[in-house]
Amino acid sequence: MASSTLSSSSPFLQLEFPSTRKPSKSRPSSFVPPIRASVSEKPSISVPSRSVAAPEASKLPIRKIPGDCGIPFIGPYKDRLDYFYNQGRDEYFKSRIQKYQSTVFRTNMPPGPFIAQNPNVIVLLDGKSFPILFDVTKVDKRDVFTGTFMPSTELTGGYRVLSYLDPSEPRHGQLKRLMFFLLKSRRDQVIPEFHSSYTQLFETLEKELAQKGKAIFGDANDQAAFNFLTRSLYGSNPGDTKLGLDGPKLVQKWVLFQLSPILKLGLPKLIEDSMIHSFRLPPALIKKDYQRLYDFFYESSGFVLDEAERLGVSREEACHNLLFATCFNSFGGMKIFFPNVLKWIGRAGVKLHTQLAREIRTAVRSAGGNVTMAAMEQMPLMKSVVYEAFRIDPPVPLQFGRAKRDMVIESHEHAFQVKEGEMLFGFQPFATKDPKIFDRAEEFVGDRFVGAEGEKLLKHVLWSNGPETETPTVGNKQCAGKDFVMLVSRLLIVELFLRYDSFEIQVGSSPLGSSITLTSLKRASF
C-alpha cells in the first residue's frame, strides 16, 4: 500500500510494550508508557550523502513539468474531492494526462489537509518514468510507504517497521534478513498448509452455494488466508489459541486505522471527507485489539525472535515487524489480490478455464499426483495468467519516493528536471498498462507471458516494488516475500482447477478492490 513523511505526535493513548526491562522469552510484553521512537535501542538513522553533481543529460527534449498544486489548502482540498468523489481515482489521472498532454505532471495526492503537511507530488504514469521509484540510489523510501502521510507509530508499538525504512538505515538490513530467515525456515510447510486451508475454503463455499445459490468469497478467503499464513509461517493454528477466529476481523480494523485517510469507504460524502479524510482515527480505539494480535504472534514466533536477537533486534521490535509483515503485507495482499485474480479469470470464460484445468491436471499427474514446485514450472499458461493478473490489477497500486538529488526523469516523449527533496508518485496500473509497452494493454490476455517473447515482457511487471525479473535483497525495497506471494497466487489457481472445471462469478467493489460472489462451481470431470 503506498508512502510519506508525517511523523505522529498524537496525544491519544499509545500502544505500549515493555520499557526498560528486557522482554521475557516465555511471555509477551504488555502496554507500558511511554512510546519509543523507532528501534530497540536508540534510533540510529544514517543520512545518505547528497550528490551536488548536475542532473544527468538526456537525449529527449527537456520540458518543464506541467501542472500545479494550486493555492495551499484550497488546491489540495479540491484535488481530494476530485480524486475520491467528483472524478474518481482513474479519471483523476486520465483527465490530467489529457489536460497537460503528458504522463508526468504536478498535482496533489490525498489525504491533504489536515493530515498531510505537504501533499504536492510529481506524478509518473508511464512504464518508462515509473521505475525510477525503485532506484534507491535516486529516491529515498523513508516513511513514504503510505504516501504523503505516515500512520502513527502508536499503531505499530512505537516502531517504524520495515516498510517505512530506507535501505540506507542500518535497521532495514537487519529486519529484511529476519524476513528472509522466516521464509526460508518454513518453506516446506507452504504447499501442504495452503492445500489444507484452501480445501476448507472450497468446502465452505460449496456448502454456502448449495444452501443459498451463491457464495461470498471474501469472508471465507480472509479466514483461509489468515489460517494459512499462521500455520505455514509459525506452525500455529489460531483456532487453538485465545485469538480464535477473530484474527481477520482484528487485522482489518487495524489496517483501517492506518489507511482510512486514503480509502473510500462508501460513507456519505460529507461524513467520510470531513472525518475520515481530514483527521486520523485515534489509535487508542484499536489498542486492545492490537494487543491480542501481538500476544498471538509473540507466543507463536519464538524461533524467529531468537534469530532476531542474534541479528541485534529486540524480541519486541521483531514481533511488531512480524505482525506487520504477516497481517498488513501478506494477509492484505491475499485479501486484495485473490479476489482480483478470480475476477479476471472468471470473466475470461470457459475456454481459458478448460485450458488451465487441462494443463494443471496433466502436470500434477506427471508429478505422481502431487503439487510441487517442479510441477508448477510445467504450467506456463497458469504462470502467465498469474503474471497478467498482477500486471493489469496490481495489489499495491501506489508507490512513492523522495528525490535524493537533482535529476532528470524521462517519459517516452520528454525529459523532466526534478529537484532534490521533491516527492515522486506513481500509479502502477497506468504504468503496467502502458500501450507503448504492451499490446492490447487494457485487456486481460491470459497467455501474454507464454514463450520467449512473452517472458521478455516480465521486466515490466512491477507489483513487488520492483521488476519481476529482479530479486529482493537487503539493499533494495523489493518485497521480501516476492517469491512467496507469487507461489501462493499460483497455488490458488492450481487448487482451484484441480477441483473445478469452471466457475461463474458476480463482481462488486470494496474499499480495497473487488468483491466476488460465486454463482456456480462445476466440479472436475476429467
Phi, psi and omega per residue, in radians:
M1 nan 2.748 -2.313
A2 -1.772 -1.887 -2.952
S3 -3.049 2.562 2.918
S4 -3.087 -2.878 -3.010
T5 -2.387 0.465 3.077
L6 -1.434 1.976 3.056
S7 -1.373 2.676 -3.061
S8 -1.674 2.371 2.999
S9 -2.276 0.698 -3.069
S10 -1.178 2.420 3.134
P11 -1.422 -0.010 -3.081
F12 -1.205 2.855 3.079
L13 -0.943 2.572 -2.990
Q14 -1.995 2.544 3.035
L15 -1.220 2.258 -3.021
E16 -2.279 2.501 3.081
F17 -2.389 2.883 -2.858
P18 -0.763 2.515 -3.044
S19 -1.695 -1.526 -3.002
T20 -1.500 -0.483 -3.130
R21 -1.355 2.562 3.034
K22 -1.303 2.262 -3.097
P23 -1.052 2.482 3.082
S24 -1.239 2.589 3.100
K25 -1.342 -0.284 -3.030
S26 -1.681 -0.243 -3.140
R27 -2.516 2.685 -3.131
P28 -1.304 2.780 3.090
S29 -1.399 2.948 -3.070
S30 -2.297 3.025 -3.062
F31 -1.256 2.118 3.084
V32 -2.521 2.253 -3.133
P33 -1.293 2.818 -0.123
P34 -1.737 3.056 -3.119
I35 -1.309 2.522 3.047
R36 -1.755 2.906 -2.942
A37 -1.357 -1.053 -2.847
S38 -2.621 -0.584 -3.074
V39 -2.364 3.126 -3.025
S40 -1.108 -0.802 3.113
E41 -1.747 -2.026 3.074
K42 -1.654 2.457 3.084
P43 -0.986 2.302 3.133
S44 -2.279 1.821 -3.095
I45 -2.030 2.058 3.105
S46 -1.489 2.356 -3.125
V47 -1.668 2.077 -3.130
P48 -1.118 2.544 3.124
S49 -1.185 2.533 -3.112
R50 -1.764 2.313 3.099
S51 -1.423 2.410 3.083
V52 -1.894 0.200 3.126
A53 -1.201 2.726 3.101
A54 -1.162 2.648 3.104
P55 -1.001 2.540 -3.103
E56 -1.109 2.676 -3.117
A57 -1.342 2.750 3.097
S58 -2.378 2.564 3.100
K59 -1.448 -0.242 3.125
L60 -1.468 2.714 3.112
P61 -1.151 2.374 3.121
I62 -1.332 2.300 3.087
R63 -2.232 2.410 3.028
K64 -1.137 2.387 -3.116
I65 -1.082 2.084 -3.109
P66 -1.324 2.970 3.105
G67 1.626 2.929 3.054
D68 -2.669 2.932 -3.054
C69 -1.812 0.040 3.059
G70 1.320 -3.031 3.116
I71 -1.234 2.375 3.113
P72 -0.845 2.449 -3.095
F73 1.271 -0.950 -3.079
I74 -1.196 -0.813 3.129
G75 -1.061 -0.918 3.108
P76 -1.051 -0.649 3.141
Y77 -1.164 -0.782 3.106
K78 -1.084 -0.744 3.131
D79 -1.128 -0.629 3.103
R80 -1.111 -0.738 3.103
L81 -1.124 -0.688 3.078
D82 -1.108 -0.781 -3.066
Y83 -1.086 -0.800 -3.052
F84 -1.579 -0.622 -2.895
Y85 -2.186 -0.934 -3.003
N86 -1.226 -0.668 -3.119
Q87 -2.046 -0.700 -2.974
G88 1.600 2.776 -2.965
R89 -1.025 -0.932 -3.061
D90 -1.109 -0.771 -3.125
E91 -1.183 -0.537 3.072
Y92 -0.955 -0.766 -3.134
F93 -1.397 -0.732 -3.103
K94 -1.062 -0.741 -3.096
S95 -1.126 -0.591 -3.140
R96 -1.356 -0.567 3.001
I97 -1.033 -0.781 3.136
Q98 -1.170 -0.749 -3.097
K99 -1.086 -0.770 -3.052
Y100 -1.701 -0.101 -3.082
Q101 0.884 0.819 -3.096
S102 -2.782 2.495 3.039
T103 -1.571 0.030 3.044
V104 -2.162 2.176 -3.129
F105 -2.819 2.984 3.120
R106 -1.732 2.464 3.014
T107 -2.854 -2.938 3.064
N108 -1.973 2.595 3.043
M109 -2.044 2.465 3.079
P110 -1.033 2.699 0.273
P111 -1.573 -0.321 -3.102
G112 1.198 -2.614 -3.075
P113 -1.195 2.412 0.149
F114 -1.897 0.324 -3.016
I115 -1.669 -0.803 -3.102
A116 -1.682 2.193 3.138
Q117 -1.171 -0.637 -3.115
N118 -2.434 1.731 -3.109
P119 -1.523 0.089 -3.071
N120 -1.268 2.310 3.138
V121 -2.431 2.776 2.913
I122 -1.807 2.083 -3.020
V123 -1.581 2.382 3.122
L124 -2.111 1.991 -2.981
L125 -2.189 0.389 3.074
D126 -2.301 2.851 -3.051
G127 -1.250 -0.187 3.129
K128 -1.596 -0.721 -3.110
S129 -1.422 -0.555 -3.020
F130 -0.977 -0.754 -3.040
P131 -1.099 -0.190 3.060
I132 -1.012 -0.440 -3.110
L133 -1.202 -0.234 3.115
F134 -1.675 -0.169 -3.056
D135 -1.531 1.704 -3.039
V136 -1.321 -0.040 2.971
T137 -1.414 -0.292 -3.080
K138 -2.000 -0.440 -3.129
V139 -2.193 2.503 3.106
D140 -1.654 2.209 -3.107
K141 -1.749 0.244 -3.110
R142 -1.208 2.086 3.024
D143 1.061 0.493 -3.133
V144 -2.038 0.254 -3.082
F145 -1.048 -0.657 -3.120
T146 -1.847 0.152 3.014
G147 1.968 -2.406 -3.075
T148 -1.472 0.154 3.009
F149 -2.452 2.807 3.056
M150 -2.172 2.246 3.089
P151 -1.048 2.697 3.141
S152 -1.031 2.391 3.044
T153 -1.189 -0.166 3.026
E154 -1.090 -0.339 3.122
L155 -1.482 -0.123 3.122
T156 -2.306 0.655 3.029
G157 1.258 0.244 -3.141
G158 1.608 0.114 -3.091
Y159 -1.956 2.527 2.885
R160 -1.419 1.876 -3.069
V161 -1.357 3.032 -2.966
L162 -0.905 -0.704 -3.079
S163 -1.060 -0.397 -3.097
Y164 -1.720 0.063 -3.093
L165 -1.712 2.511 3.005
D166 -1.521 2.550 3.132
P167 -0.990 -0.336 3.111
S168 -1.253 -0.263 3.137
E169 -1.490 2.265 -3.078
P170 -0.943 -0.662 -3.089
R171 -1.114 -0.473 3.129
H172 -0.995 -0.865 -3.122
G173 -1.100 -0.718 -3.138
Q174 -1.102 -0.805 -3.085
L175 -1.246 -0.632 3.132
K176 -1.208 -0.633 3.039
R177 -1.067 -0.653 3.120
L178 -1.117 -0.702 3.108
M179 -1.151 -0.701 3.068
F180 -1.064 -0.732 3.121
F181 -1.039 -0.816 -3.131
L182 -1.046 -0.845 -3.089
L183 -1.124 -0.709 3.137
K184 -1.199 -0.689 -3.080
S185 -1.138 -0.553 -3.012
R186 -1.953 0.287 -3.019
R187 -1.090 -0.551 -3.105
D188 -1.280 -0.216 -3.112
Q189 -1.615 -0.184 -2.978
V190 -1.157 -0.934 -3.064
I191 -1.126 -0.858 3.138
P192 -1.128 -0.665 -3.140
E193 -1.244 -0.566 3.069
F194 -1.148 -0.775 3.120
H195 -1.016 -0.787 -3.123
S196 -1.106 -0.861 -3.070
S197 -1.179 -0.698 -3.073
Y198 -1.494 -0.305 2.916
T199 -1.133 -0.745 3.059
Q200 -1.046 -0.726 3.118
L201 -1.051 -0.840 -3.097
F202 -1.133 -0.654 3.104
E203 -1.119 -0.695 3.090
T204 -1.100 -0.780 -3.137
L205 -1.130 -0.691 -3.140
E206 -1.102 -0.737 3.118
K207 -1.117 -0.772 -3.139
E208 -1.137 -0.685 3.131
L209 -1.130 -0.711 3.134
A210 -1.151 -0.631 -3.083
Q211 -1.407 -0.700 -2.971
K212 -1.991 -0.178 -3.091
G213 1.452 -0.058 3.060
K214 -2.750 2.822 -3.110
A215 -2.471 2.282 3.121
I216 -1.434 2.124 -3.094
F217 -1.296 -0.632 -2.920
G218 -1.003 -0.958 -3.072
D219 -1.112 -0.753 3.124
A220 -1.122 -0.684 3.104
N221 -1.146 -0.694 3.127
D222 -1.021 -0.819 -3.129
Q223 -1.166 -0.739 3.134
A224 -1.107 -0.746 -3.124
A225 -1.114 -0.791 -3.131
F226 -1.131 -0.776 3.114
N227 -1.070 -0.789 3.135
F228 -1.037 -0.831 -3.089
L229 -1.096 -0.775 -3.092
T230 -1.274 -0.613 3.111
R231 -1.250 -0.782 -3.065
S232 -1.294 -0.690 -3.049
L233 -1.556 -0.477 -3.044
Y234 -2.203 -0.087 -3.135
G235 1.154 0.461 -3.079
S236 -2.154 2.263 3.087
N237 -1.676 1.949 -3.039
P238 -1.029 -0.495 3.140
G239 -1.123 -0.343 3.138
D240 -1.664 0.121 -3.100
T241 -2.090 3.130 3.108
K242 -1.111 -0.393 -3.141
L243 -1.191 -0.590 -3.141
G244 1.045 -2.392 -3.126
L245 -1.705 0.275 -3.045
D246 -1.492 -0.131 -3.036
G247 -0.902 -0.997 -3.102
P248 -0.997 -0.725 -3.124
K249 -1.114 -0.741 3.139
L250 -1.172 -0.705 3.141
V251 -1.106 -0.770 -3.105
Q252 -1.112 -0.677 3.109
K253 -1.157 -0.737 3.140
W254 -1.114 -0.743 3.110
V255 -1.122 -0.677 3.107
L256 -1.013 -0.708 -3.138
F257 -1.149 -0.415 3.117
Q258 -1.532 -0.690 -2.963
L259 -1.849 -0.048 -3.069
S260 -0.918 -0.605 -3.142
P261 -1.106 -0.314 -3.100
I262 -2.102 0.291 3.114
L263 -1.961 2.592 2.966
K264 -1.795 1.958 -2.983
L265 -1.659 -0.149 -3.131
G266 1.540 0.186 3.056
L267 -1.326 2.869 3.022
P268 -0.924 2.417 -3.005
K269 -0.896 -0.837 -3.072
L270 -1.104 -0.754 -3.134
I271 -1.181 -0.842 -3.083
E272 -1.086 -0.819 -3.056
D273 -1.286 -0.696 -3.080
S274 -1.317 -0.403 -3.103
M275 -1.902 -1.042 -3.008
I276 -1.251 -0.665 -3.077
H277 -1.617 -0.158 -3.094
S278 -1.900 -0.371 -3.100
F279 -2.456 2.579 3.124
R280 -1.314 2.503 2.990
L281 -1.226 2.391 -3.074
P282 -1.123 2.128 3.122
P283 -0.991 -0.473 -3.129
A284 -1.015 -0.512 -3.074
L285 -1.218 -0.329 -3.093
I286 -1.913 0.017 -2.995
K287 -0.979 -0.868 -3.074
K288 -1.172 -0.663 3.114
D289 -1.138 -0.743 3.124
Y290 -1.129 -0.644 3.120
Q291 -1.052 -0.685 3.117
R292 -1.095 -0.753 3.084
L293 -1.106 -0.783 -3.122
Y294 -1.045 -0.795 -3.136
D295 -1.031 -0.754 3.128
F296 -1.066 -0.831 -3.098
F297 -1.218 -0.596 3.116
Y298 -1.130 -0.754 -3.113
E299 -1.254 -0.413 -3.041
S300 -1.671 -0.254 -2.926
S301 -2.040 0.547 -3.073
G302 -0.944 -0.746 -3.104
F303 -1.150 -0.556 3.116
V304 -1.329 -0.655 3.125
L305 -1.160 -0.586 3.047
D306 -1.074 -0.757 3.120
E307 -1.150 -0.652 3.118
A308 -1.035 -0.786 3.116
E309 -1.072 -0.671 3.100
R310 -1.096 -0.567 3.138
L311 -1.449 -0.129 3.126
G312 1.673 0.317 3.128
V313 -1.974 2.330 3.137
S314 -1.131 2.710 3.117
R315 -1.050 -0.663 -3.133
E316 -1.093 -0.919 -3.127
E317 -1.116 -0.689 3.125
A318 -1.061 -0.737 -3.104
C319 -1.119 -0.732 3.084
H320 -1.064 -0.666 3.126
N321 -1.233 -0.680 3.086
L322 -1.120 -0.733 3.104
L323 -1.058 -0.806 -3.121
F324 -1.125 -0.802 -3.104
A325 -1.121 -0.672 -3.111
T326 -1.346 -0.793 -3.003
C327 -1.527 -0.808 -3.118
F328 -1.387 -0.951 -3.041
N329 -1.292 -0.995 -3.010
S330 -1.360 -0.949 3.114
F331 -1.069 -0.767 3.117
G332 -1.034 -0.707 3.126
G333 -1.122 -0.754 3.138
M334 -1.200 -0.612 3.117
K335 -1.134 -0.652 -3.122
I336 -1.483 -0.832 -2.949
F337 -1.375 -0.655 -3.088
F338 -1.048 -0.802 3.036
P339 -1.070 -0.631 3.137
N340 -1.102 -0.776 -3.097
V341 -1.207 -0.611 3.054
L342 -1.142 -0.653 3.107
K343 -1.017 -0.875 -3.057
W344 -1.234 -0.713 3.120
I345 -1.200 -0.700 3.116
G346 -1.064 -0.761 3.133
R347 -1.185 -0.460 -3.096
A348 -1.180 -0.480 3.004
G349 1.694 -3.129 -2.958
V350 -1.132 -0.606 -3.106
K351 -1.026 -0.852 3.114
L352 -1.152 -0.689 3.133
H353 -1.013 -0.783 -3.115
T354 -1.148 -0.718 3.110
Q355 -1.088 -0.757 3.133
L356 -1.143 -0.799 -3.126
A357 -1.050 -0.761 -3.125
R358 -1.141 -0.810 -3.122
E359 -1.100 -0.824 -3.073
I360 -1.135 -0.810 -3.106
R361 -1.166 -0.656 3.111
T362 -1.098 -0.786 -3.124
A363 -1.159 -0.671 -3.134
V364 -1.224 -0.705 3.078
R365 -1.068 -0.688 3.130
S366 -1.160 -0.376 3.116
A367 -1.666 0.362 3.104
G368 1.373 0.350 3.132
G369 1.508 0.137 -3.103
N370 -1.900 2.491 3.010
V371 -1.484 2.008 -3.129
T372 -2.300 2.892 3.070
M373 -1.049 -0.733 -3.131
A374 -1.114 -0.692 3.129
A375 -1.115 -0.708 -3.125
M376 -1.191 -0.441 3.066
E377 -1.191 -0.279 3.102
Q378 -1.668 0.370 -3.130
M379 -2.156 1.218 -3.056
P380 -1.093 -0.621 3.138
L381 -1.204 -0.761 3.109
M382 -1.014 -0.805 3.141
K383 -1.098 -0.710 -3.141
S384 -1.129 -0.699 3.137
V385 -1.060 -0.729 3.130
V386 -1.168 -0.785 3.079
Y387 -1.005 -0.749 -3.092
E388 -1.153 -0.645 3.089
A389 -1.144 -0.699 3.073
F390 -1.151 -0.594 3.137
R391 -1.206 -0.869 -2.973
I392 -1.421 -0.384 -3.047
D393 -2.535 1.105 -3.064
P394 -1.085 2.423 -3.069
P395 -1.206 -0.401 3.090
V396 -2.072 1.569 -2.972
P397 -1.371 -0.353 -3.032
L398 -1.882 2.244 3.053
Q399 -2.234 2.505 -3.117
F400 -2.323 2.733 3.013
G401 -2.900 2.599 -3.127
R402 -1.846 2.273 -3.085
A403 -1.023 2.217 3.133
K404 -1.413 -0.330 -3.116
R405 -2.788 2.960 2.999
D406 -1.081 2.385 -3.117
M407 -2.788 3.023 3.122
V408 -1.999 2.282 3.080
I409 -1.970 2.433 -3.099
E410 -1.998 2.319 2.856
S411 -1.636 -2.930 3.116
H412 -1.221 -0.487 -3.011
E413 -1.889 -0.508 -2.995
H414 -2.428 2.898 2.997
A415 -1.963 2.565 -3.069
F416 -2.341 2.362 3.127
Q417 -1.547 2.238 -3.136
V418 -2.041 2.402 -3.123
K419 -1.619 2.621 3.060
E420 -0.923 2.348 3.090
G421 1.612 -0.202 3.139
E422 -1.296 2.512 -3.134
M423 -1.507 2.216 3.083
L424 -1.802 2.444 -3.136
F425 -2.354 2.378 3.071
G426 -2.207 2.351 3.036
F427 -1.728 1.801 -2.924
Q428 -1.051 -0.689 -3.122
P429 -1.011 -0.492 3.066
F430 -1.309 -0.691 -3.132
A431 -1.157 -0.662 -3.095
T432 -1.560 0.035 2.968
K433 -2.076 0.567 -3.137
D434 -1.231 2.036 -3.096
P435 -1.186 -0.253 3.074
K436 -1.393 -0.176 3.125
I437 -1.957 -0.758 -3.066
F438 -1.976 2.298 2.945
D439 -1.250 2.573 -3.134
R440 0.817 0.863 -2.959
A441 -1.075 -0.526 -3.101
E442 -1.492 -0.101 -3.090
E443 -1.719 2.614 2.979
F444 -1.477 1.968 -3.126
V445 -2.015 1.788 -2.980
G446 -1.028 -0.639 -3.086
D447 -1.723 0.364 -3.069
R448 -0.959 -0.649 -3.003
F449 -1.812 0.274 3.094
V450 -1.419 2.422 3.069
G451 1.484 3.040 -3.055
A452 -1.081 -0.756 -3.132
E453 -1.177 -0.687 3.100
G454 -1.117 -0.698 -3.123
E455 -1.138 -0.465 3.099
K456 -1.116 -0.408 -3.119
L457 -1.435 -0.163 -3.059
L458 -1.107 -0.405 3.115
K459 -1.155 -0.264 3.129
H460 -1.726 0.081 3.022
V461 -1.606 2.027 -2.822
L462 -2.145 0.252 -2.974
W463 -1.023 -0.476 -2.985
S464 -1.577 0.324 -3.047
N465 1.186 0.625 3.125
G466 3.005 2.879 3.122
P467 -1.117 2.582 3.138
E468 -1.087 -0.420 -3.103
T469 -1.436 -0.077 -3.131
E470 -1.890 2.958 -2.990
T471 -2.093 2.445 3.064
P472 -1.122 2.409 3.055
T473 -2.392 2.976 3.094
V474 -1.202 -0.277 -3.095
G475 -1.669 0.004 3.098
N476 -2.232 3.121 -3.120
K477 -1.852 0.239 3.090
Q478 -1.149 2.512 -3.054
C479 -0.918 2.186 3.140
A480 -1.047 -0.564 -3.129
G481 -1.678 0.432 -3.109
K482 -0.897 -0.922 -3.099
D483 -1.198 -0.592 3.097
F484 -1.108 -0.813 -3.136
V485 -1.122 -0.735 3.113
M486 -1.097 -0.714 3.135
L487 -1.085 -0.847 -3.084
V488 -1.206 -0.517 3.086
S489 -1.178 -0.690 3.070
R490 -1.171 -0.686 -3.136
L491 -1.087 -0.620 3.098
L492 -1.029 -0.800 -3.112
I493 -1.205 -0.707 3.128
V494 -1.089 -0.885 -3.131
E495 -1.093 -0.658 -3.131
L496 -1.084 -0.828 -3.047
F497 -1.568 -0.124 2.888
L498 -1.282 -0.492 -3.037
R499 -1.697 -0.555 -3.029
Y500 -2.272 2.586 3.014
D501 -1.363 -0.711 -3.120
S502 -2.820 3.001 3.126
F503 -2.650 2.789 3.086
E504 -2.225 2.597 -3.014
I505 -2.433 2.828 2.856
Q506 -2.054 2.416 -3.058
V507 -1.977 2.256 3.019
G508 -2.153 -2.918 -3.140
S509 -2.146 2.748 3.070
S510 -2.467 2.931 -3.141
P511 -1.013 -0.431 -3.092
L512 -1.886 0.057 -3.142
G513 2.667 -2.251 -3.082
S514 -1.772 2.611 2.963
S515 -2.005 2.403 -3.015
I516 -2.077 2.261 2.984
T517 -2.025 2.108 3.123
L518 -1.454 2.269 3.127
T519 -1.956 -0.188 3.123
S520 -2.783 2.393 3.012
L521 -2.309 1.962 -3.134
K522 -1.680 1.978 -3.075
R523 -1.102 2.679 -3.088
A524 -1.013 2.337 -3.102
S525 -2.118 -0.045 3.137
F526 -2.533 nan nan
